[in-house]
Amino acid sequence: MDAAAPQGLRAQLTTMWAALLASPVRRGIALLYLAVGIVIVATAFGQVLLNRWNQPFYDSLERRDLAAFLDQLVVFAYIAGSLLILNVGQAWLNQMLHIKMREGLTRDLIGEWMKPRRAFRLGYAGEIGVNPDQRMHEDSRHLADLTVDLSIGLMQATILLASFVGVLWSISNDFTFSIGGRSIDIPGYMVWAAFLYAGLGSGLSWLAGRPLIRLNEARYAREAELRFSLMRVNEHVDAISLAGGEADERTKLERDLQTVLGAARRIMSAAVRLTWVTAGYGWITVVAPIVIASPVYFSGSLSFGGLMMAAAAFNQVNGALRWFIDNIGGIADWRATLLRISWFRASVVAMDSLHRGEERIAFVEGEPARLTLDGLVAASPTGCARLGETSASVEAGGRLHILGEPGGGKTLFFHAIAGLWPWGSGTVRLPKGKTVAFLPGRPFIPRGTLMDVLAYPQAGRASDNEAKRALERVGLGRLVARLAEPVRWDRELGDDDQRLLAFARVLVQKPDFIVVDEALDALDAAARGRVLDALEEGLPDAALVTVGTAAPTDKRLGPVVRLRFDPNGKALGKGQAKAAGD
């Protein structure tokens, strides 16, 4: 299922505003924005003073008054020095806002993603579940940067506009045009000219730059696919090399690269069209304020210094009004990134209500010494996985083997027992007050020391002696001396050793019930025997449930219950989540 993206800018902003309000750094962000606002107001005041300075400075030049000229240079030094301090302070505040905004956004996305079972279900929810790392890492950083830059820029433009509109109005307030012997009075005509000039440029820029929103969103999607392909090749480079698949993988990577480059070319074409508007507008702006103010100057109502002050004020007002023009590309990029992030966040939250109308497996507490599966059926879009018997159970210290055919829904059923896949029917009665450990076919090996791996997810839970004894029991005694060594154990060890390490972790953590998905099937007979010996010696009272395709040759795996896949059984609705396993 692909969760629907929040429709419209308002919905997308509402989604992200909710995330910000829930963020633990919201107070810091608010205080930083307040400080930036104060600095911008102070800077605007300094720029108004600098604008007023233009008239006496240029008038002193026109009069060739050296003493007045030197006095005005001293005034300029005071004003410019103050503005420099404000500029440096704002730069620091801006960078802090970048950091805080990214922290708040990324922490929110990670927090929502890492809520129980959401990340797992998102992986089977369609396109939105592809490359969540890209959304939380690169897209969130980009959105934070754009949001800070654009919001501060808009705030600055608004304050400058409010500060200089009055100056520009007062300069052109009493000007009268004479056309055909008739006098036409236009109060503040330079203000209206600035609005008209900026409005025309904004409209043309929007028409030229609007396609960039869609094009940027497409580019980010293609970039994510290329990044995922590169990561996948890097993770499986040994298998690719052994198979001689470098040429095939290179072809696939080059194909992904071409899609990225194609998206970049389309953006380039749109950006070039936009440049015709923005650059042309910029060049005209060089002379526009002088031309607009010239009637007042030539009428004798303005001195040369007044003309320069009017031109400077016009540029400030026009600069504030053309904020949209100057940032149309950034706004388009921001809209595209906002869409990706808001869609991702909404989809993550929606995982809790995925398949709301579908029947669900019941999970209840049962007898303390028994794990029971009553009429358990795991539903998928293609059918159902169910036990051949109505009910199956295992007592403390007992054994149960669930035997299924290849592609017969074994992993789906394992996920159902674990509560990761709740869609289906029947009841899972978990032993009250007891701990249950679930071992997937391919175990997760976290980063850190070997001791951290054995204690995961509760660091510091095991003693060195327990860890050493567990490693020796499963046949990994050679690693005893490396308990404190922090390496990539998922790369240091082969697949079988990683599975043995997972069983060593079970011995260290001492759960009361253990449910294993094909991990024992993947081991050779000798290694399987060592693991079963280790469990009997180290955890004699623990129950063991195994899921696999091979009929057990070791009687210690207990009675066998067959798993059957029924393609005609009640399935999840079409267009919903993909199956969680074979």
N, C-alpha and C positions, 0 to 999 in steps of 0.2 A: 504494500500500500504506500503510495506517495501522499503524504499529508498536503492539503492544499496550502499554497503560499498565502500569507496575509494579503488581502486584496486592497490595492491602493496605498498611496503614501501614508495616509492617516493611520491605517491599520498597521502598517509596518513600523511607523514611529511609536504607536501605542505598544506594540510588542516589545520594542527595545526600551521604551520608557519604563515599562514594568520591570524589565531586567535591571535597569539602573536603580530604580527605587528599592529593589530588594538587595542591592549590592552592599557589602560592608564598607566599601570605600566611597559611598555616595556623599558623605559629609565632607571628605577631603576634596572631592571633585567640586562640590558646591562652593566651598571656601576659596578654592583656586579660581573658579570663574568670577567670584565676587572681587577677589584681588585684581584679576585681569581687568575687570570692568572699571575699577577705581583708577588703575594705571592708564587705561585708555582715555578716561575722562580728563585726567591730568595732562596727558599728552595732547589731547584735542585743545585744551586751554592754552598750552604752550604753542601749538601751531597757529592758533588765532593771534596770539601775541606776535609770532613770527610774521604772520601775514600783515599785521598792522605796521610792523617794522619796515615793510617794503616801501611804503610811501615816503617817510622821512629819509630813508637811505637813498632811494633813487632821485628824490628831489634834491638832496645834497650834491649828487653827481651832476644833475642838470644845472645847478647854481655854481658848480665848481667850488664848493665850500669845504675846504680841507678839514677844518676843525669839526664841523658837523659830521663829516664823513668818518673821522676817527672815533667820535663819540658813538656813532651808530655801530661801528665795529665792536666796541666794548659791549654795547647792549646785545649784539648778536652773539658774542661769546657766552654771556650769561644764559641767554635763551637756549642756544645750541647745546651748551654743557648740561643744562637741566634735562633737555630732551634726550641727550645721549644716555644719561643715567636711567631715565624712564624706559628707553628702548632696551637697554641691557636687562633691566628688571623684568620687562614684559617677555623678553626672550627666555629668561629662566623660568618664569611662570608657565609660558607656553610649553616648554619641554616637560615640566612636571605634570602638566595636564595630559600630555601625550602618554606618559607613563601610567598615570592614575586611570585614565580612560581605558587603556588597554588592559590594565590589571582588572578593572571592574568587569569589562566585557568578557574577557577570557575566563576569569574565575566563575562568572555566571554560567557560561556555556559548559565548562568542564563540570561544574556542580550539577547542572541539569542532566548532562550526559551520563555522569557517574552515579546517578540514583539507581537503586537496585533494579537490575534487569533491563533498564532502558537501552543501554549500549548494545546489549545482545539483540534485542528485538529490532532496534534500528538497522542492524546489519542485514535483516531480512525484510526490510520495509521498502525496497525498491531503490530508485535512483538517489533519493535523498540520503540513503545510508552508505553511499559510496564516498570514500575519502573524507570522513568526518574530521580527520586531522588537519586537512587543508582549511576547512571552515574555521576551526578553533585556533589555528596557528596563524596562517597567512591572511585569511580574509578578516579575522577579528582585528589583527594589527592594522591592516589597511583601513578598515572602517573607523577604528579609533583615531588614526592619524587624520583622515579626511574630515571626520566630525569635528575634531578640535580646530583644525585649520580653517574650515569653512565657517564654523560658528563664531570664532574669534574675528575672522575677517568681516563677517556680516555685522557683528557688534561694533567693530571699529568703524565700518562704513556708515552705520546708522548714527553713531555719535558725531562723526565728522560732518555728516550731512546736517544734523541739527545745529552744529556749531557754526557752520559757514553759510547756511541759507540766509541767516539774518544779516551777515556782512555783505553778501552779494545783493540782497534786497535793498539795503540802505544805499549802496553805490548807485544802483539803477532805478531808484524809486521815483525820482523827479524828472526822468527823461521824457521828452516829448518828440515824436516823429512828425515831420512835415511832409505830407504827400498831396501833390496837386493843390497847394495852397491851404490845405486843411491840416490842422494839428491833431495828432492822435496821441493821447496819453496812455502809456502802458506801465502801470506801477510794477516795479521789480521785474522788468522785462528780461533781464539776464537770468533770473531764477527760472522763468518759464522756458527760456531758450535752453537752459541746461537740462531741464526735465524732458523737453521735446527731443533734444539731441541724444540723451542717454536712452530714452524710451525707444527711439528708432533703432539704435544699435542693439539694445537688448532683444527686441523682437526679431531682428535679422539673425542674431546669434542663436536664439532658441530654435528657429527654423533650421539652421545649419547644424546645430549641435545635438538636437534631440535624438537622432539615430544612435549616438554614442552610448546611450543607456543600454539599449538592447545589445549592441556590439560588444561592450565591455563585459556584460554578464556572460555572453557566449565565450568570450576569451578566457575568463576565469574558469569556466567549466572545462575548457580544453586544456588549460594549464594544469588543472588538478588531475586530469586523466594522464597527462604526460608524466607528472610527478609520481603518480601511483605506479605507472608502468616501470619507471626507473627504479623505484623502491622494490618492486616485485622481482625484477631481474637481479638486483643486488642481493636480495634475501635468498635467492635460489641459484646463485651463480655456479655453485659446485655441480648441481644436477644438470644445469644447462651445458656446462663445459664437458661433463662426462658423456652427454648425449650428442655432443657436437652441434648444439643448437644455436651457436652464436650468430650465424648468418640469418636464421629465421627470426631470432629476437631482434637483430639489428633492423631487419625489414619492418617489424612491427613498431619498433621505437621510431624509426624514420617516418612511418605512416602517422603516428601520433604527433610527431614534430611538425609534419606538414599541416595537420589540422590547426595546430597552434599558430604557425606562420600564416596560414590562410586567414585566421581570425585577426591576426595582427595587421595584415595587409588591408583588410576591410576597415579597421580602425584608422589606419594611416590615411586612407582615401577620405574618410569622413573628417579627420583632423585637418587635412589640407583644405577641404572646402570651408571648414570653420575659420581657418587662418585668413582666407580671403576677406572675411568679414571683420575679424578682430584686428588684423594688421592694418587693413584699410582704414578702419575706424581710428586706430591709434595714430596713424600718420596725419589724418585730418585734424586730430586733436591738437597737434603741434601749433597750428595757426588759428584754430576755431575760437579760443577765448579772446585773442587779440581782435579778430575780425568782428566778433559779436560786440565787444566793448568799444570798438573804434568809433561808432557814431557819437557816443558820449564824449570821447576824447576830442574828436574833430569839431564838435560843437563848442568846445571850450569849457565844458562843465567838469572836466577832469584834467589834473596835471599829469605829467609823465609818470610820477610816482604813484598817483592814483590809478593810472591805467595798469601799471604793473601789479598793484595790489588787487585790482579787479580781476586781472588775468589769473593771478595766483588763487584767489577765492573761487573763481569759476572752475579751475582745475581741481580744487579740493572737492567742490560740490559734484562736479562731473565724475571725479574719481570714485566718490562714494556711490553715485548712481550707477556707474558702470561696473560695480562689483559683480553683478550677474554676468555681464559680458566677459569679464576677465576670468571668471571661474566656471564658465559653462562646461568646459571639459571635466573639471574636478567634480562639479555637481552631477554630471552624467555618470562618472565613475562611482561617486558616492551612492547614487540611486541603485546602480547595479550591485554594488557590494552590500548595501542595506537589504536588498531583496534576497540575496543569498543567505545572509546571516539570519534575517527574520524568519525566512522559510525553514532554515535548519533548526532554529530554536523552537518554533511552533511545532515542527515535526517531532523533535525530541520529547516535548511535553505531551504530544498526542499519543506517544507510545503507551501511556497508562490507560488510554481508552481504545486502543487498537482492537478491532473486532468486538466492539461493545455489544453488538447484538448476537454474538456467537455463544454457544454453550461452553462452559468452562469446567475444568477439572477442579474438584473440591480438595483442599488441603486441610486436614484436621489433625489434632493431637490424638494419638491412640495409646495403647498400652506402653508402659515405659520400656519393656523388653522386647518389642516387636515392631517391625516395619511391614505394613500390609498394603497391597495393591488390590483394591476392590473394584472389579469391572472397569479397569483403567483402559481408556481409549484415547490415543493421541491423534488429533485430526490435522490434516494438511490439505492444501488445495487439490491434491491428486488422489486423496483417499485417507484411510485410517490405519493406524498400527494398533493392534490389540493382542492381548495374550490369548493363547488357546484355551486357557482355563479362566473361569469366572473370577477367581481370586487366587492370589499368591502372597505368601508372607515368609519372613525370615526372623528367627528369634536371635537374641543375644548369643554370640558364639557360633551361630549357624551359618549355612552357606546356601546360596541360590544362584543358579546360572540361567540367564535368559538367552535362548538360542534363536537367532534370526537368520534369514537368508541375506546374501549381499543385495543391497538396495532395498531391503525390506523394512526400513524405518527404524533401525536400531538406535541410531543417534537421536532421531526424533523422539523415540520413547524414553531414552536416557534423559534428554532435556525436559521431558514431561515430568518424570519422577523428581527431577531437581527443581521444578517450578519455573524454569526458564521459558517453557512452552506451555502455557496454561489452557490452550484451546483443545477441547475434546470433552470427554465425560468420564464418570467414575470418581473414585476417591483414593487419594494417597493418605494413608494414616501414618504419620510420622511418630516415632517413639517419644513420648512425653519426657521432657527434661534431659534428653540425650543428644549428643552431637553426631551429625551425619556429615561425612566427607564425600565429595564427588570428584572422581578422577576422569577427565576427558581422555580420548584416545591420544591426543597430542597435548601434553601438559604445558602449562605456562611456567616459564622460568624467568622470574623477575630480575632486574638489575641489582647488583650489590655483591656482597661476599657470599661464599657458599653457606655460611651460617644464616645469612639473611634469607637465602633461598629456602633453607630447611624450615625456618620459622615463619615464613610468609603465610598469611598476611599480618601476623602478630609478632613483630620483631622483639627479640630478647626473651622469647618464651622458653627456649630450650637451653640446656646446659651443654658444655663442650663434650662431656662424656656421653650424654644421650645421642648427640649428633654423630660422634665417632662410632658408637656402637651400631647406630642405624645404618651408616654407610657400609660398615663391614658386613652386616647381615645381608644386604642386598647385592653384595659383590663389588662395591665401590670403595674398598679399603684404600686404594691408591690415592684417593682424594682427601684422606684424613688430615694430611699435613697442610692442606690448602684451604682450611676452613675460613681463614681470615683474608683470603686473597680475592680482591674485587676484579673480576673479569667478566666478559660476555659469556656466561656459562651456556647460553643457548647456542653459541657458536663453538665453544670449546669442546662440548660434548656431542656425541652422535645421538641419533633418535632413541636408540635402545637405552643408552646411558641416561638420557633425560627422563625416560619412563621409570627407570630404576631410581633415579633421584626423587621422582614424585612419590614412589612408594617409601623411600627413606623418610620423606617429609611426613607421610602418614604415620610412620613408626614414632617419629619425634612428637607429633601433635596428639597422638593417642585418641582418635575418635571412637565412638561406641559402635557406629555403623559405617561401612565403607561401600560405596556404589561405584563401579568401574566400567567405563565404556571402551571396550576393545583394547585397552592397554595391555592386558595379559596376553591376548591373542597375538599381538605384534611381537612378543618376546619368544626367543627360542626355548626349547624344553628345559634346558639347564637353568636359564635365567628365571623362567617361570617357576621352577621348583624352588629356587633360592628365595623368591619373593613369598611363596606360600609358606615355606619353612619360617621365614622371618616373621610373617604375620601370626603364625601359630605360636612362636616363641615369644615375640614381643607384645602381641595383642591377643592373648588366648580367649578373651571374653568378647572380642569385637565380632560383629556379624559382617559377612562379605557377600555382596550382590555383584555379579559380573554379567556383562552384556557382550556377546560376541557371535561370530559366524561359525566358529569351529566347535564341534562337539567335544566336551571336556574329556581328556584322557586321564586326568588326575581326579580321583574320587573326592579329593578334598574341596573341589569346587561345588560339591553338593548336588541336590536334585536339579533336573533340567525342566524348564518351562519354555515352551515354544512361543515365539512371537510371530504373528501373521500380519501381512499387509493386505488390507481389503480395499481395492480400488473402487469398489461400488459402495463403500460406506459413506456416511455423512461427512462431507468435506467442507473446508472453509470456502467462503464465497470467492468467486472469481475476481481477479484484480486485487487480491489481498496479499498478505505476506507470503513469501516463498517458504518452502519447507526448510526446517532447521537442520536437516541432515538426511542421511540415506535411510 
